[in-house]
Amino acid sequence: MKPHHWPWSFLFFSALGVITTIAGIAAFAGLFKGVHPLLGDDLAGWGLITSAIAFFLSGAFPLVLRRLAEQEGA
């Protein structure tokens, strides 16, 4: 049985997704109001959460392709 390795791009985009999710939650909590006017807006949290979802989906593609290649025996 071959060992399973996580693709680097999956790890990279997942880490970005986690960081952006934390930033989105902080924006919803109002922690960024004094940092920058754009981050003080209520829609900043939604934008960061949407970006986090996009990062997670971008990381899922290489993971799914790796799993499919392993099933094919490559």
N, C-alpha and C positions, 0 to 999 in steps of 0.2 A: 504494500500500500504506500502510495506516494504521500509525502507531507504536503499539507495545504498551506499556501502562502497568501497573505493578503497583498493585493496590488498596492503599489506605492500611491497611485492616484486616488484609490479608495481611502487610504489613511489620510492623505493630504486634504481631500475635500471633506471628509468627515470631521477632521479637526477644525477646519474653517467653519463648518456647519455648527459645531458645538460652541465655538467662540462667538459666532454671529447670533446664535440663540441666546446666549448669556447676555450679549449686548442688547438684544431686543427686549428681553425681560427687564433689564436695567432701564431701558428707555421708557417702557410702560410704567415702571415704578417712579419715573420722574427724576432719576439720578443724573441725567445728562442736561438738565435745564440750564445749569450755569456753565456748561462746557462750550456749547455752540448753539446759536439760535435754531438751526435746522434740526438739531437733535432734541431740542426742547418741545418740538411740535408733537402732537398726539400720533400723527401718521408715521413718525420715524420708527416707532416700535413695529408697526405693521410692515414697513419696508424692510427692516432688519429680519423679521421672522420670515417674510417671503424669500429673502435672499438665503436664509439658512435652509429653507426647504429646497431651494434650487441647488445649493451646495450638496445636500444629502442625496438628491437625485443624480447629480453629476458624478458623485462617488459611487453610486449604485451600478452605473453602466459597466465600468471595468470589472466590478465584482461579479456581476451576472455573466459577463463574457468569459471570465476565468472559470466559473463553475460550469458553463456550457462546454468549454473546451476540455475540462477534466472529464465530463461525462462522455465526450466523444473519444476520449483516449489520447488526446494530443499531449 
